[in-house]
Amino acid sequence: MRLLPVVVALTLLAGCESAKEPSAPAPTTYELPPRQVRPDETALKLPPAKNGDTEFTLIGFAAGLPSITGSHTEFPATGQFVRLRLVVTNTGTSSVLFDTQRQLLVDDRGATHPPDEQAMLIKRQPGQFDLGHSVRVEFDLYWDIPKDRKPVAVRAFGGPTITDMKNLNGTDIKL
């Protein structure tokens, strides 16, 4: 019984000590290290755009590329290659079936161009993949467009969602 007042006093002192030192708040964002932009590329600083449950962040752009080189070949453009580095993030609660071939490049005459399948294969970029809840994927898209055209936007399609099973309307993101 004689120890009870000592234990109570020590407990109260310990409680007072922790109240004096506030804990630092937990970080609210991931700190990703900056990376070097590729020599033929321009870094983009555009706000993210959404289509359905998919968020698109365009981070790098190159146009007027006469050819691309893969591990086994150099492949010339019919016109010019355009490369876009982007990050897609699933902000929904379910998986999204993401298809890189649905992402269209819009040129200065309003024409749309699907990604060049051969260039995507040569550069070993993904095709169709399951974008899980809160998953973030970074990759390149390649288009082969006429030399006299200028890319002005990307028509981005995030993929089917529970509320929009067909995902017919894309979101235009100006370059």
C-alpha positions as CSV (number, residue, x, y, z in Angstrom):
1,M,0.0,0.0,0.0
2,R,2.9,2.3,0.7
3,L,4.0,2.0,-3.0
4,L,0.6,3.0,-4.4
5,P,1.1,6.8,-4.1
6,V,4.6,6.4,-5.7
7,V,3.2,4.5,-8.6
8,V,0.4,7.0,-9.1
9,A,2.8,9.9,-8.9
10,L,5.1,8.3,-11.5
11,T,2.2,7.6,-13.8
12,L,1.0,11.2,-13.6
13,L,4.5,12.5,-14.3
14,A,4.9,10.2,-17.3
15,G,1.6,11.5,-18.7
16,C,2.6,15.1,-18.2
17,E,6.0,14.5,-20.0
18,S,4.3,13.0,-23.1
19,A,1.8,15.9,-23.2
20,K,4.7,18.4,-23.4
21,E,6.2,16.9,-26.6
22,P,3.8,16.9,-29.5
23,S,4.4,14.2,-32.0
24,A,5.2,15.2,-35.6
25,P,2.3,14.7,-38.0
26,A,2.6,11.8,-40.4
27,P,3.6,12.8,-44.0
28,T,0.5,13.2,-46.3
29,T,2.3,12.7,-49.6
30,Y,5.0,10.3,-50.9
31,E,8.3,11.9,-51.6
32,L,9.5,10.6,-54.9
33,P,13.0,11.5,-56.0
34,P,13.3,13.6,-59.2
35,R,14.5,11.8,-62.3
36,Q,16.5,13.1,-65.3
37,V,14.4,13.9,-68.4
38,R,15.6,12.0,-71.5
39,P,17.7,14.0,-74.0
40,D,15.0,14.2,-76.7
41,E,12.2,14.9,-74.2
42,T,10.5,17.9,-72.7
43,A,9.3,17.6,-69.1
44,L,5.6,18.4,-68.7
45,K,4.1,20.2,-65.7
46,L,0.4,19.6,-66.3
47,P,-2.3,19.1,-63.7
48,P,-3.6,15.5,-63.5
49,A,-6.8,14.7,-65.5
50,K,-9.4,12.1,-64.8
51,N,-11.4,9.8,-67.0
52,G,-13.7,7.6,-64.9
53,D,-11.7,6.0,-62.1
54,T,-8.3,6.6,-63.8
55,E,-6.1,9.6,-63.2
56,F,-3.7,10.6,-66.0
57,T,-0.5,12.6,-65.3
58,L,1.5,13.5,-68.4
59,I,5.1,13.9,-67.4
60,G,7.3,13.8,-70.6
61,F,6.8,14.6,-74.3
62,A,8.9,14.2,-77.5
63,A,7.8,14.8,-81.1
64,G,9.5,14.7,-84.5
65,L,11.3,11.5,-83.8
66,P,12.4,10.0,-87.2
67,S,12.9,6.5,-85.8
68,I,13.0,4.4,-82.6
69,T,15.5,1.8,-81.5
70,G,14.7,-1.4,-79.6
71,S,16.9,-4.2,-78.4
72,H,17.0,-5.8,-81.9
73,T,16.2,-3.2,-84.5
74,E,15.9,0.4,-85.5
75,F,12.4,1.2,-86.8
76,P,11.8,4.2,-89.0
77,A,8.6,6.3,-88.7
78,T,6.3,6.5,-91.7
79,G,5.9,10.2,-90.7
80,Q,7.2,11.1,-87.2
81,F,7.1,9.3,-83.9
82,V,5.5,11.1,-81.0
83,R,6.3,9.7,-77.5
84,L,4.4,10.6,-74.3
85,R,5.5,9.5,-70.8
86,L,2.6,9.2,-68.5
87,V,1.5,7.9,-65.1
88,V,-2.0,6.3,-64.7
89,T,-3.4,5.8,-61.3
90,N,-6.6,3.9,-60.4
91,T,-8.5,6.2,-57.9
92,G,-11.6,3.9,-57.7
93,T,-12.4,1.0,-55.4
94,S,-12.4,-1.7,-58.1
95,S,-9.9,-2.8,-60.7
96,V,-9.9,-1.1,-64.1
97,L,-9.0,-2.9,-67.4
98,F,-6.6,-0.4,-68.9
99,D,-5.9,-0.5,-72.7
100,T,-3.0,1.5,-74.1
101,Q,-4.4,1.1,-77.6
102,R,-7.5,3.2,-76.8
103,Q,-5.3,6.3,-76.0
104,L,-5.6,8.6,-79.0
105,L,-3.3,11.4,-80.0
106,V,-5.2,14.4,-81.4
107,D,-3.4,16.5,-84.0
108,D,-3.7,20.1,-85.1
109,R,-6.2,19.2,-87.8
110,G,-8.5,17.4,-85.3
111,A,-7.6,13.9,-86.6
112,T,-7.0,11.2,-84.0
113,H,-4.3,8.5,-84.1
114,P,-4.1,5.3,-82.1
115,P,-0.8,4.2,-80.6
116,D,1.6,2.5,-83.1
117,E,1.5,-1.2,-82.3
118,Q,4.9,-1.9,-83.8
119,A,6.6,0.9,-81.9
120,M,4.9,-0.1,-78.7
121,L,6.2,-3.7,-79.2
122,I,9.7,-2.6,-80.1
123,K,9.9,-0.4,-77.1
124,R,8.3,-3.2,-74.9
125,Q,5.5,-1.0,-73.6
126,P,2.4,-2.5,-72.0
127,G,-0.8,-3.3,-73.9
128,Q,-3.9,-4.1,-71.9
129,F,-3.5,-4.6,-68.2
130,D,-5.4,-4.8,-64.9
131,L,-5.0,-1.5,-63.0
132,G,-5.8,-2.5,-59.4
133,H,-7.2,-0.2,-56.6
134,S,-4.7,2.6,-55.9
135,V,-2.2,1.1,-58.4
136,R,0.1,3.6,-60.2
137,V,1.8,2.7,-63.5
138,E,4.3,4.8,-65.5
139,F,5.0,4.0,-69.2
140,D,5.4,5.5,-72.7
141,L,2.9,5.7,-75.5
142,Y,4.2,5.9,-79.1
143,W,2.3,7.3,-82.1
144,D,3.4,7.5,-85.8
145,I,1.7,10.6,-87.3
146,P,2.3,12.6,-90.5
147,K,5.3,14.8,-90.6
148,D,3.2,17.9,-91.3
149,R,1.0,17.4,-88.2
150,K,1.5,18.7,-84.7
151,P,0.2,16.9,-81.6
152,V,-2.1,19.1,-79.5
153,A,-3.9,16.7,-77.1
154,V,-4.3,13.2,-75.9
155,R,-7.8,11.7,-75.7
156,A,-7.5,9.5,-72.6
157,F,-9.7,6.5,-71.8
158,G,-9.4,5.2,-68.3
159,G,-11.4,2.0,-68.8
160,P,-14.7,0.5,-67.8
161,T,-16.0,1.3,-64.3
162,I,-19.0,0.1,-62.3
163,T,-21.0,3.2,-63.3
164,D,-19.7,3.4,-66.9
165,M,-19.2,-0.1,-68.3
166,K,-18.5,1.0,-71.9
167,N,-16.2,4.0,-71.2
168,L,-17.1,5.6,-74.6
169,N,-16.2,9.2,-73.8
170,G,-12.5,10.0,-73.4
171,T,-11.0,13.1,-71.7
172,D,-9.0,15.4,-73.8
173,I,-5.7,16.5,-72.2
174,K,-4.0,19.4,-74.0
175,L,-0.3,19.1,-74.5
